[in-house]
Amino acid sequence: MAKLTKEEREIESSFARGEWKSVGKSEFRRYQSYVRESLQKSKRINIRISPRDLEGMQQKALEEGIPYQTLMASVIHKFVAGRLVDKRV
C-alpha cells in the first residue's frame, strides 16, 4: 500500500473519529443533478474577460476542486435559473 500524504492521514483520522456523516439521498441527488447538467455540453461559446477575473475564477475552481470551465458553466446556469445568490445581501 502506498504511503499516505499528511492531508490523507488527517482525513483518515477524522473519519476514524466519526467526524464524517452521510449527506443523505436527497442531497446526493441534488449534487448528482449538478454534475449531469454541467456535463451536458451542446454549444460552445467564446468570451473575453479580464485576466484578473479569469485568475479569480481559476482560483475559486481550484478551491472547489473542479475545472474552471465547469465552474463558469455552473455560474451561468444558476444565473439563468434564478438560483445565483449574492451572499453580500
HULIN-V916908 format. One record per residue. N is the residue number from 1. PSI is psi in whole degrees, -180 to 180 (none if undefined). D_FIRST is the distance of its C-alpha to the first C-alpha in Angstrom with 2 decimals. Layout:
BEGIN
n = {N:N}
psi = {PSI:PSI}
d_first = {D_FIRST:D_FIRST}
END
This chain:
BEGIN
n = {1:2:3:4:5:6:7:8:9:10:11:12:13:14:15:16:17:18:19:20:21:22:23:24:25:26:27:28:29:30:31:32:33:34:35:36:37:38:39:40:41:42:43:44:45:46:47:48:49:50:51:52:53:54:55:56:57:58:59:60:61:62:63:64:65:66:67:68:69:70:71:72:73:74:75:76:77:78:79:80:81:82:83:84:85:86:87:88:89}
psi = {138:151:144:148:169:-45:-42:-39:-40:-41:-44:-43:-42:-42:-43:-31:-2:24:-3:145:156:143:-12:161:-41:-41:-41:-45:-36:-49:-34:-39:-35:-43:-46:-46:-40:-24:-14:95:123:-23:148:139:157:130:156:126:162:151:-37:-43:-40:-44:-39:-42:-41:-38:-45:-42:-39:-42:-35:-15:30:160:146:-30:-38:-42:-43:-43:-38:-42:-46:-45:-45:-38:-48:-37:-3:20:5:120:132:110:-14:-19:none}
d_first = {0.00:3.79:6.53:8.87:12.40:15.36:16.51:13.36:13.53:17.23:16.87:14.59:17.24:20.00:18.85:18.63:22.16:23.44:24.42:23.48:25.86:26.47:28.96:30.84:31.97:34.75:32.68:29.96:32.75:34.33:31.30:30.77:34.38:33.85:31.12:33.37:36.32:34.55:33.34:36.88:38.24:41.78:43.49:42.74:44.46:44.88:45.68:46.46:45.13:45.25:42.46:42.15:41.69:39.12:37.10:37.43:36.26:33.26:32.38:32.80:30.64:27.87:28.15:27.99:25.05:27.22:29.14:32.51:34.44:33.05:34.07:37.50:38.00:37.08:39.59:42.27:41.63:41.84:45.02:46.66:45.74:47.17:43.94:43.43:44.16:45.24:43.67:46.35:49.06}
END
